[in-house]
Amino acid sequence: MDTWRIDDFSGALTSLSHNTVAAYASDIQSFAEWCARGEINDPAQVKRTTVRRYLAHLTTRQLARRTMARKTASIRRYYRWLVAAGGAEFDPTSGLSVPAGNGRLPRVLDQRELAGMLDEPSALDEPEWRRLRDDAVLELLYGSGLRVGELCSLQVSALMLSIAAADVWGKGSKERRVPLSEPAVEALRKWLAIRADVLPPERGDALFGNERGNQLTPRDVRRIVDRRSPTPTHPHALRHSFATHLLDGGADLRAVQDLLGHADVATTQRYTHVSRERLSTAYREAHPRA
């Protein structure tokens, strides 16, 4: 597999998040292994028909459209890099159409579901430290619209509780300042008061930790949401709800873009579609002549 130079390709993706780079590298690894079964061991030997056959192979696995789109995008980006690096003379993905993802967003949480996560008392047998940590995690996810990765990498030094703000490192290593809600500030103060009992000194400035005394991981966050949500949902649904509720309340689209850390306003505009659908549903359900 050395001829594919996957590590070199990953190292060139400096503008992408760690998770995206890992996904791209995994996609190319899978493609290389599939090619090897057809006795194609050099990426320069790949033809457009090879790529088309591979995509047809993926289709038989009934992958989600979004996954298909990402895998196709991975191969296209890889070959653009390989040609530029002198590893191939032509790009076999040139002119290849990328399957469009379905673009669906997780369902927006209603007030009952949010209250169940944020306001309802936790289980009686739950340790106090975990309750306080989970309160702060959930308030940040919904109150500031953080990505899960951003929350897990937060440092204590990034918090400015006196002005209700925090500095967050987002995708592409871009920093932005986000506001903190009053409940988030209160929850963070309570967590910080006992944080040292959970995280040992060798974890440095990490804000959140888990039962093993390690820095919080995305899997830990998923467990928190699973424990606290009254209905099955995903941690990212809190970020989607944050954005949608802001737009429903009349927030400016560009302001929401900045708060979410989106590089392209078109990404933020997806939430306007969700808001319009919510308004249409409310109209149909409430208006006597709808």
Protein Blocks (a to p, Z undefined) as FASTA:
>chain_A
ZZnommmmmmmmmmbcfklmmmmmmmmmmmmmmmmmnopabfklpcfklmmmmmmmmmmn
opafklmmmmmmmmmmmmmmmmmnopafbdfkgoiacdddehiacddddfklmmmmmmmc
cdfklcfklmmmmmmmmmmmmmnopafklmmmpcfklpcfknopaddddehhiacddddd
fklmmmmmmmmmmmmmmmcfklomafbdcfkopacdfklmmmmmmmmpmbdcdfklmmmm
mmmmmmmnopafklmmmmnopablklmmmmmmmmmmmmmmmmmmmmmkZZ
